[in-house]
Amino acid sequence: MCENCNCKDERLDEVKKVIAECNGDKSQLIRVLNTVQEVYGYVPTYVQKVISEELDIPMAEIYGVITFYSRFSLNPKGKYNISVCLGTACYVKGSQAVLDKVKEILGIDVGGVTEDGKFSIEQTRCVGACGLAPVMTVNDDVYGNVDPSKVKDILAKYE
């Protein structure tokens, strides 16, 4: 069953299949969480409860793993996930203004998703491209030397 109604959640069936393959091996938690992230796009609380019950791992431990690794998300992300670097090099070169412009254009805050599910925004501390500061990414596409005046054109590529 899914979280909000009594409908069949086929995605959960896929997750339960992977859990069953683990034969109760708690060391397979990352594998299971990777599957959940791929299938759902984030790790919903109700799926964490299933993992907790099936692998006999406390919810707090599962939450700790999810929040430790940046690969996992507790919140749904948009089709296009925008990440603005606020690391030192990017911040000094104006990345906060870039982030503010992204938020203004999309009408959402960091951690939010547009109503149509198309865009989400997150901030990061470093993407490893300090020579291109300030940097933002849209999924796997990296944009360097971004200033607020370029944000609208960058986002338009994903409309």
RASUL-V995095 format. One record per pair of residues at least 24 apart in sequence whose ideal C-beta (glycine too) atoms are under 10 Angstrom apart, sorted by the first residue. I is the first residue (numbers start at 1). J is the second residue. Records with the same first field share a line. If there is no record, write none. Layout:
BEGIN
I: J / J
END
This chain:
BEGIN
1: 46
2: 44 / 46 / 47
3: 44 / 45 / 46 / 47 / 49
4: 46
9: 40 / 44 / 46 / 47 / 50
10: 39
11: 35 / 36 / 38 / 39 / 40 / 41 / 44 / 47
12: 36 / 39 / 40 / 44 / 46 / 47 / 50
13: 39
14: 38 / 39 / 40
15: 39 / 40 / 43 / 47 / 50 / 51 / 54
16: 47 / 50 / 51 / 54
18: 51
19: 50 / 51 / 53 / 54 / 55
20: 54
22: 51 / 54 / 55
23: 55
24: 54 / 55 / 56
25: 55
26: 55 / 56 / 57 / 61
27: 55
28: 55
29: 55 / 57 / 61 / 62 / 65 / 66
30: 65 / 69 / 71 / 72
32: 57 / 62
33: 62 / 65 / 66 / 69 / 71 / 72
34: 69 / 71 / 72
36: 66 / 72
37: 66 / 69 / 71 / 72 / 73 / 77
40: 73 / 76
41: 73 / 75 / 76 / 77 / 78 / 79 / 81 / 117 / 120
42: 66 / 72 / 73 / 74 / 75 / 76 / 77 / 113 / 120
43: 67 / 72 / 73 / 74 / 75
44: 74 / 75 / 76
45: 74
48: 74
70: 122 / 124 / 125
73: 111 / 120 / 122
74: 111
75: 111 / 112 / 113 / 120 / 122
76: 113 / 117 / 120
77: 111 / 113 / 117 / 119 / 120 / 121 / 122 / 139
78: 106 / 108 / 112 / 113 / 114 / 116 / 117 / 118 / 119 / 120 / 121 / 138 / 139 / 158
79: 113 / 114 / 116 / 117 / 118 / 119 / 120 / 139 / 158
80: 114 / 117 / 118 / 119 / 120 / 121 / 138 / 139 / 141 / 155 / 157 / 158 / 159
81: 113 / 119 / 120 / 121 / 122 / 137 / 138 / 139 / 140
82: 106 / 108 / 110 / 119 / 120 / 121 / 122 / 123 / 136 / 137 / 138 / 139 / 141 / 143 / 151 / 154 / 155 / 158
83: 110 / 120 / 121 / 122 / 123 / 124 / 127 / 135 / 136 / 137 / 138 / 139 / 142
84: 110 / 121 / 122 / 123 / 124 / 127 / 134 / 135 / 136 / 137 / 143 / 146 / 151
85: 123 / 124 / 125 / 126 / 127 / 128 / 129 / 130 / 132 / 133 / 134 / 135 / 136 / 137 / 142 / 144 / 146
86: 110 / 123 / 124 / 125 / 126 / 134
87: 123 / 124 / 125 / 126 / 127 / 128 / 129 / 130 / 133 / 134 / 135
88: 125 / 126 / 130 / 133
89: 126 / 129 / 130 / 131 / 132 / 133 / 134 / 135
90: 124 / 125 / 126 / 127 / 129 / 130 / 132 / 133 / 134 / 135 / 136 / 144 / 146
91: 125 / 133 / 134
92: 133 / 134
93: 130 / 132 / 133 / 134 / 135 / 145 / 146 / 147
94: 133 / 134 / 146 / 147 / 148
95: 123 / 124 / 133 / 134 / 135 / 136 / 146 / 147
96: 123 / 134 / 148
97: 134 / 146 / 147 / 148 / 149 / 151
98: 134 / 135 / 136 / 143 / 146 / 147 / 148 / 149 / 150 / 151 / 154
99: 123 / 134 / 136 / 148 / 151
100: 148 / 151
101: 136 / 146 / 147 / 148 / 149 / 150 / 151 / 152 / 155
102: 136 / 138 / 146 / 148 / 151 / 152 / 154 / 155
103: 151
104: 148 / 151 / 152
105: 148 / 151 / 152 / 154 / 155 / 156
106: 151 / 155
118: 155 / 158 / 159
119: 155 / 158 / 159
END
